[in-house]
Amino acid sequence: MRDRAAEAGALPGYREWRLGRAEGGTVWECGWEAPYGALLRAAQVVPDTPPGGDRWMLGWITDDGDWAGAAADWSTVRASFRPPR
C-alpha cells in the first residue's frame, strides 16, 4: 500500500524511519511533505494481541519539528492504551 501511494504521488517526499517489530507490536514510522510545505511525521503501532484477539492500531502524527517535543505524549498514549473488552 505504501509503495502504491508513494508511486501515485500521494506521499510527496516520503521517507521511512522504521517498519518492523518494536514496542510490543509492529511499528511503521514515516514522513511526507504536507501540501502547505511542512514535513509531517507519523507512527502507527499495531500492538501484539493473543491469538484470535481483536487487532487495534494506534496512530500519532505531527509536524516533524514537533516530533521530539511530543515524544512524551506519544509514550503516555502507548503506555495507557488498553483494548476494549
C-alpha positions as CSV (number, residue, x, y, z in Angstrom):
1,M,0.0,0.0,0.0
2,R,2.7,2.5,0.9
3,D,4.6,1.8,-2.3
4,R,1.5,2.4,-4.4
5,A,0.7,5.6,-2.5
6,A,4.2,6.9,-3.0
7,E,4.3,5.9,-6.7
8,A,0.9,7.7,-7.2
9,G,2.3,10.9,-5.7
10,A,0.1,10.7,-2.6
11,L,3.1,10.9,-0.3
12,P,5.4,13.6,-1.7
13,G,8.9,13.5,-0.1
14,Y,8.1,10.1,1.5
15,R,10.7,8.8,3.9
16,E,10.6,5.9,6.3
17,W,12.3,5.8,9.7
18,R,11.3,2.3,10.6
19,L,9.0,-0.6,9.7
20,G,9.0,-3.8,11.8
21,R,8.8,-5.3,15.2
22,A,9.2,-3.0,18.1
23,E,7.5,-1.8,21.3
24,G,5.4,-4.9,21.8
25,G,3.9,-4.9,18.3
26,T,4.6,-3.8,14.8
27,V,5.6,-0.2,14.1
28,W,5.5,1.9,10.9
29,E,7.2,5.3,11.3
30,C,7.3,7.5,8.3
31,G,7.1,11.1,7.0
32,W,6.0,13.1,3.9
33,E,5.6,16.7,2.8
34,A,2.2,18.3,3.5
35,P,0.6,20.4,0.8
36,Y,1.5,23.5,2.9
37,G,5.2,22.6,2.9
38,A,5.8,21.1,6.3
39,L,7.2,17.7,6.8
40,L,4.7,15.5,8.7
41,R,5.9,12.6,10.7
42,A,3.6,9.7,11.8
43,A,3.8,6.5,13.7
44,Q,1.4,3.6,13.6
45,V,1.6,0.8,16.1
46,V,-0.3,-2.5,15.9
47,P,0.1,-3.9,19.4
48,D,0.5,-7.7,19.9
49,T,-2.7,-9.5,20.7
50,P,-3.4,-13.1,21.8
51,P,-4.3,-15.5,19.0
52,G,-7.9,-14.9,18.0
53,G,-8.0,-11.5,19.7
54,D,-9.1,-8.2,18.1
55,R,-6.4,-6.1,16.5
56,W,-6.1,-2.4,17.2
57,M,-3.9,0.3,15.7
58,L,-2.6,3.4,17.5
59,G,-1.6,6.4,15.4
60,W,0.3,9.6,16.0
61,I,1.0,12.4,13.6
62,T,2.6,15.8,14.0
63,D,5.0,18.2,12.2
64,D,8.4,16.8,12.2
65,G,9.7,19.8,14.1
66,D,7.4,18.9,17.0
67,W,8.2,15.2,17.0
68,A,10.8,15.2,19.7
69,G,8.8,17.6,21.9
70,A,5.7,15.4,21.6
71,A,7.6,12.1,22.3
72,A,6.5,12.1,26.0
73,D,2.8,12.5,25.0
74,W,3.1,9.6,22.5
75,S,4.7,7.4,25.1
76,T,1.8,8.2,27.5
77,V,-0.7,7.3,24.9
78,R,1.1,4.0,24.1
79,A,1.5,3.1,27.8
80,S,-2.0,3.9,28.7
81,F,-3.8,2.1,25.8
82,R,-6.0,-0.8,26.8
83,P,-8.1,-2.5,24.2
84,P,-11.8,-2.6,24.8
85,R,-13.2,-5.7,26.4
